[in-house]
Amino acid sequence: MDRKASIISAIPIFKGLQEGQLSDLAEIAVEKHFSKGQIIFLEGDEGKGFFVVYSGLVKIYKISSEGKEKILRLVKPHDIFGPVPLFSGETYPASADAMKSTKAFFFPRNVFINLIKKNPDIALNMLDALSDRLRQFTIQVEDLSLKEIPGRLATYFLQVSKEESRSDVFTLEITKAQIANLLGTTPETLSRVLSRMREAGIIEDKGKKIKILDIESLKALAEGAKLF
């Protein structure tokens, strides 16, 4: 198995595929390198294919009519972005920028569709991954609609901790202002909530480094408990 196929084999949407199928995917995958701040595509651009990140970080966002940016989600290694136009052939519904130096595989739409016609297992894997993405998006909408800011922030910290192998110490990849944007609040409100979490002995924070001191209280906040 060559280098590209080996990387692709570790990506969840392609897990469980046979070596020959992975080689077919590697053959059509185009390696892309994006520098920090580089625009990958803009909302309304033709959906020519989808991307899978294998290192770096990508921001998916929309710009309001007033020119305000709203971050929809962050794409980390082994995650997919830009799949919406894959089968419909429509435009990208949001924009994507690299938040740090990023490497990704680009799968051209027409070539990929021809491949999955010959290998339906690839399409089934992808549908499963997209279903999982829809579930995550539903949870995100519920969090923004039903949870107060402490609950949203606690949920975010628990998610990052999980991604870091449930470590109680982790470094945030984005600024606190960007976290506030992602969670649907203001930087000032986020700072107040962080201060109250520190005072309650739930976390310690120094710059971008977060240390969870009381995991049970953090979980309780995520489930709707009040932060006094």
HELIX and SHEET records of a PDB file:
HELIX    1   1 ARG A    3  SER A    9  1                                   7    
HELIX    2   2 PRO A   12  PHE A   14  5                                   3    
HELIX    3   3 GLU A   19  ILE A   28  1                                  10    
HELIX    4   4 PRO A   85  SER A   88  1                                   4    
HELIX    5   5 ARG A  109  LYS A  118  1                                  10    
HELIX    6   6 PRO A  120  LEU A  146  1                                  27    
HELIX    7   7 ILE A  149  GLU A  163  1                                  15    
HELIX    8   8 LYS A  176  LEU A  183  1                                   8    
HELIX    9   9 PRO A  187  GLU A  199  1                                  13    
HELIX   10  10 ILE A  215  ALA A  222  1                                   8    
SHEET    1   A 4 VAL A  30  PHE A  34  0                                        
SHEET    2   A 4 THR A 102  PRO A 108 -1                                        
SHEET    3   A 4 GLY A  49  SER A  55 -1                                        
SHEET    4   A 4 ILE A  80  PHE A  81 -1                                        
SHEET    1   B 4 ILE A  39  PHE A  41  0                                        
SHEET    2   B 4 SER A  95  ALA A  98 -1                                        
SHEET    3   B 4 VAL A  58  ILE A  63 -1                                        
SHEET    4   B 4 GLU A  69  VAL A  75 -1                                        
SHEET    1   C 3 VAL A 169  THR A 171  0                                        
SHEET    2   C 3 LYS A 209  ILE A 212 -1                                        
SHEET    3   C 3 ILE A 203  LYS A 206 -1                                        
END                                                                             
